[in-house]
Amino acid sequence: MPVMHRIRLIQRDDLPAILAISNHYVLHSTCNFAVEPEALEAWRADFEATHEMYPWFVAVDQAYPPPFEGGGQEGGGGDRELNDSSPPPAPPPPRRGE
């Protein structure tokens, strides 16, 4: 089954899931410059301060459940290779005033 990906602007409700992914890699890899897990309050403050000038995006994998749903189990969908060679669909236009 081809994997469909969509890029969209994040919403405030996305921050906890994105932070869980980021904090996983803080603890288990060297691909993040943070040296300890970050707090949700700090991410919310950064988002509020920057998202209008510097949009935050998220890739949404529509063929699988979120990779870290239920506590960030090891080996979740976030570790799989992307096998779909078709180009991703165009992101929706940015919404004004949000």
Sequence and secondary structure as in RCSB ss.txt:
>XXXX:A:sequence
MPVMHRIRLIQRDDLPAILAISNHYVLHSTCNFAVEPEALEAWRADFEATHEMYPWFVAVDQAYPPPFEGGGQEG
GGGDRELNDSSPPPAPPPPRRGE
>XXXX:A:secstr
    EEEEE  GGGHHHHHHHHHHHHHH SSSS SS   HHHHHHHHHHHTTTS  EEEEETTS  TTTTT  TT
 GGGS     S         TT 
